[in-house]
Structure formats: C-alpha cells, structure tokens
Amino acid sequence: MIEGKGRSEVSKALGLLVCGTLVYYHCAYRNSTILSLFSDVLIVLLCSLAILGLLFRQMNISVPVDPLEWQISQDAANSIFAWLANTVGAAESVLRVAATGHDKRLFFGVIVCLYILSAIGRLVSGATVAYAGLCVFCLYMLAENSQSIRTCVPQFQRQRNRTIVEDDNM
C-alpha cells in the first residue's frame, strides 16, 4: 500500500510538472495570455470529448458515468466557500493591521515582502516565477517519495546525531 501511495504522489508530481511546463511555454515563451490558454484547453477538451463520443457511438459502447449527472453536495460547497471566505478575511485583516501601523513589525515585514516581490517582478516574468516554484514543489514531492532518498536520510541523520553527541561530550 505504501508503494501505491508513493507511485500516486510521483505521478501527481510528474503531472504537475508537465502541466506547469505547458503553461510556461504557452504564457512565457509564446507571450500569450492566460485567457488564451484557458480557451485553448477548453477547445482541446471539447474536441477530444466529441471524438470520444463519436468513437463510443460507433463501437456501441455505453458511457459508464454521465458528467451531466455529477453534483456537489451542499456541505462540500459550504466548506469550500467557508475556506475561501476565511482565507480572504485573514489576508484582509493582516493587511488592515499592517496599513494602520499599529504593529510596526508586521508593517515592516509587509513592506519588505512587497519590495522583494517587486524586485523579482522587475527581473523575471510572473510565469517564470510560477514555473520555478512549481518545479521546486515537484522536485520536493519526488524527493519525499523517492525510495533511495528515504534510505539515505536516516543514515545521514544518525551520522549527524553521532557528531552532535560527540561534540557535547567534549
């Protein structure tokens, strides 16, 4: 079961990496907008579904699940919108406190973060930063689920713990 979970995590990471690469190519390399990307994806999906529908009809195969009958429960919808409202409310609260200047540390923290984001934005495009973040996230997921890394990390931690214990004894 653990191997199955690791494989699904690896496949998620690779899927995210492929999707991120396609988004980066479309937005950064071709200089297209995100709206253009969404419309291209929608056209490809609709054409693929139409071709599959015609193929299934020709082969007399019934579709097992009708997407038109999919429904989301009221509890799931409420929890999604509650999470969204809480996230937006928390961000608004932090920015309001920072803007009033009551918490000087938070105020300067927000200023530093915005200045760093502004400097990064001048150096590289937003699509490049998003793609780099996605690549780092995918590498993290791959490393976390890799069997060879999982066996090396405990050995490294034992060596480090021995070094710390030896230093404490001196």
C-alpha positions as CSV (number, residue, x, y, z in Angstrom):
1,M,0.0,0.0,0.0
2,I,2.9,2.4,0.7
3,E,4.4,1.8,-2.7
4,G,1.0,2.6,-4.3
5,K,0.8,5.8,-2.4
6,G,4.3,6.7,-3.4
7,R,3.6,6.0,-7.0
8,S,0.5,8.2,-7.0
9,E,2.5,11.0,-5.4
10,V,5.2,10.6,-8.1
11,S,2.6,10.6,-10.8
12,K,1.0,13.7,-9.3
13,A,4.4,15.4,-9.3
14,L,5.1,14.5,-12.9
15,G,1.6,15.6,-13.9
16,L,2.1,18.9,-12.2
17,L,5.5,19.3,-13.9
18,V,4.1,18.6,-17.3
19,C,1.1,20.9,-16.8
20,G,3.4,23.6,-15.5
21,T,5.7,23.2,-18.4
22,L,2.9,23.6,-20.9
23,V,1.5,26.7,-19.1
24,Y,5.0,28.2,-19.0
25,Y,5.5,27.5,-22.7
26,H,2.1,29.0,-23.6
27,C,2.3,32.1,-21.4
28,A,6.0,32.9,-21.3
29,Y,7.6,31.6,-24.4
30,R,4.7,32.3,-26.8
31,N,3.7,35.5,-24.9
32,S,0.1,34.5,-24.8
33,T,-2.4,35.5,-22.1
34,I,-3.9,33.1,-19.5
35,L,-7.3,33.6,-21.1
36,S,-5.9,32.3,-24.4
37,L,-4.5,29.3,-22.5
38,F,-7.9,28.5,-20.9
39,S,-9.7,28.9,-24.3
40,D,-7.1,26.6,-26.0
41,V,-7.5,24.0,-23.2
42,L,-11.3,24.2,-23.5
43,I,-11.2,23.7,-27.2
44,V,-8.9,20.7,-27.0
45,L,-11.1,19.1,-24.3
46,L,-14.3,19.7,-26.2
47,C,-12.9,18.3,-29.4
48,S,-11.5,15.3,-27.6
49,L,-14.8,14.6,-25.9
50,A,-16.6,14.9,-29.2
51,I,-14.2,12.5,-30.9
52,L,-14.5,10.0,-28.0
53,G,-18.3,10.3,-28.1
54,L,-18.4,9.5,-31.8
55,L,-16.0,6.6,-31.3
56,F,-18.1,5.2,-28.5
57,R,-21.2,5.5,-30.5
58,Q,-19.6,3.7,-33.5
59,M,-18.4,0.9,-31.3
60,N,-21.7,0.7,-29.4
61,I,-20.1,1.3,-26.0
62,S,-22.2,2.9,-23.3
63,V,-20.6,5.7,-21.2
64,P,-20.4,4.4,-17.6
65,V,-20.7,7.8,-16.0
66,D,-22.6,10.8,-17.3
67,P,-20.8,14.0,-16.3
68,L,-24.1,15.9,-16.6
69,E,-25.4,14.0,-13.6
70,W,-22.4,14.9,-11.3
71,Q,-23.4,17.0,-8.4
72,I,-21.6,18.6,-5.5
73,S,-23.2,18.2,-2.0
74,Q,-24.3,21.2,-0.1
75,D,-21.9,20.5,2.7
76,A,-18.9,20.4,0.3
77,A,-20.0,23.7,-1.4
78,N,-20.4,25.3,2.1
79,S,-17.0,24.1,3.2
80,I,-15.3,25.3,0.0
81,F,-16.8,28.8,0.3
82,A,-16.2,29.0,4.1
83,W,-12.5,28.2,3.5
84,L,-12.3,30.9,0.7
85,A,-14.1,33.4,2.9
86,N,-11.7,32.7,5.9
87,T,-8.6,32.9,3.7
88,V,-9.7,36.3,2.2
89,G,-10.8,37.6,5.6
90,A,-7.5,36.6,7.2
91,A,-5.5,38.3,4.4
92,E,-7.6,41.4,4.6
93,S,-7.2,41.5,8.4
94,V,-3.4,41.2,8.2
95,L,-3.2,43.9,5.5
96,R,-5.5,46.2,7.5
97,V,-3.4,45.9,10.7
98,A,-0.2,46.5,8.6
99,A,-1.7,49.5,6.9
100,T,-2.8,51.2,10.2
101,G,0.7,50.9,11.5
102,H,-0.3,49.6,15.0
103,D,2.1,46.6,14.6
104,K,5.4,48.0,13.4
105,R,7.0,44.6,13.0
106,L,4.1,43.4,10.7
107,F,4.2,46.7,8.8
108,F,7.9,46.4,8.0
109,G,7.5,42.7,7.2
110,V,4.8,43.5,4.6
111,I,7.0,46.3,3.2
112,V,10.0,44.0,2.8
113,C,7.9,41.3,1.2
114,L,6.3,43.7,-1.2
115,Y,9.7,45.2,-2.1
116,I,11.2,41.7,-2.7
117,L,8.2,40.7,-4.9
118,S,8.6,44.0,-6.8
119,A,12.3,43.4,-7.4
120,I,11.7,39.8,-8.5
121,G,8.9,41.1,-10.8
122,R,11.2,43.5,-12.5
123,L,13.8,40.8,-13.1
124,V,11.7,38.0,-14.3
125,S,8.1,37.5,-15.6
126,G,5.4,36.1,-13.3
127,A,5.1,33.0,-15.4
128,T,8.8,32.2,-14.8
129,V,8.5,32.6,-11.1
130,A,5.4,30.4,-11.0
131,Y,7.0,27.8,-13.2
132,A,10.2,27.8,-11.0
133,G,8.0,27.4,-7.9
134,L,6.1,24.5,-9.5
135,C,9.4,22.8,-10.4
136,V,10.7,23.2,-6.9
137,F,7.5,21.8,-5.5
138,C,7.5,18.8,-7.9
139,L,11.2,18.1,-7.0
140,Y,10.2,18.2,-3.3
141,M,7.4,15.7,-3.9
142,L,9.6,13.4,-5.9
143,A,12.4,13.6,-3.3
144,E,9.9,13.0,-0.5
145,N,8.6,9.8,-2.1
146,S,11.9,8.5,-3.6
147,Q,13.0,5.2,-2.1
148,S,16.7,5.9,-2.4
149,I,16.4,9.2,-0.6
150,R,14.3,7.7,2.1
151,T,17.0,5.2,2.8
152,C,19.8,7.8,2.8
153,V,18.2,10.4,5.1
154,P,18.1,8.2,8.2
155,Q,21.7,7.2,7.7
156,F,22.7,10.9,7.4
157,Q,20.6,11.8,10.5
158,R,22.3,9.1,12.5
159,Q,25.8,10.3,11.5
160,R,24.8,13.9,12.3
161,N,23.4,12.8,15.7
162,R,26.6,10.9,16.5
163,T,28.6,14.1,15.6
164,I,26.4,16.2,17.9
165,V,26.7,13.7,20.8
166,E,30.5,13.6,20.4
167,D,30.7,17.4,20.4
168,D,28.6,17.6,23.5
169,N,30.9,15.0,25.3
170,M,34.0,17.1,24.6
